[in-house]
Amino acid sequence: MVSKELIEQYKQEIEILIRKNNFQTLRYELFNEQSNLPWATHLFYRDNKFMINK
């Protein structure tokens, strides 16, 4: 299982890359499996894999 600290580090790194590449207009949820926003791309970590749902 990945620690909350490591997930937070991943989240920060992804957000830096989003800003660096001017993708701020993307709608996304990072590592929040409880979110059900239909218009957002969801990135999460489960079973030792990164997963993306649209």
C-alpha positions in Angstrom: 0.0 0.0 0.0 1.3 3.4 -0.9 1.6 5.9 2.0 -0.5 9.1 2.1 2.8 11.1 2.0 3.8 9.4 -1.3 0.4 10.0 -2.8 0.6 13.7 -1.8 4.1 13.9 -3.4 2.7 12.3 -6.7 -0.2 14.8 -6.6 2.2 17.8 -6.2 4.4 16.6 -9.1 1.5 16.1 -11.4 0.1 19.5 -10.5 3.5 21.1 -11.3 3.5 19.4 -14.7 0.0 20.5 -15.4 1.0 24.1 -14.7 4.3 23.8 -16.6 2.4 22.5 -19.7 -0.3 25.1 -19.4 -3.0 22.5 -18.9 -4.7 24.4 -16.1 -8.1 24.3 -17.9 -8.2 20.5 -17.6 -10.8 19.3 -15.1 -9.3 16.5 -13.0 -9.4 14.7 -9.7 -6.2 13.4 -8.4 -6.2 10.3 -6.1 -9.8 10.8 -5.0 -11.8 7.7 -5.8 -14.9 9.0 -4.0 -15.3 11.8 -6.5 -18.0 11.2 -9.1 -17.6 14.4 -11.1 -18.8 13.3 -14.6 -16.9 15.9 -16.5 -13.5 15.3 -14.9 -10.7 12.9 -15.6 -9.9 10.9 -12.5 -6.4 9.6 -11.7 -6.0 7.2 -8.8 -3.9 4.4 -7.5 -5.3 0.9 -6.8 -3.7 -2.5 -6.6 -0.2 -1.2 -7.3 -1.4 0.5 -10.5 -2.2 4.0 -11.6 -5.6 4.2 -13.2 -7.5 6.8 -15.2 -11.2 7.0 -15.6 -13.0 9.5 -17.8 
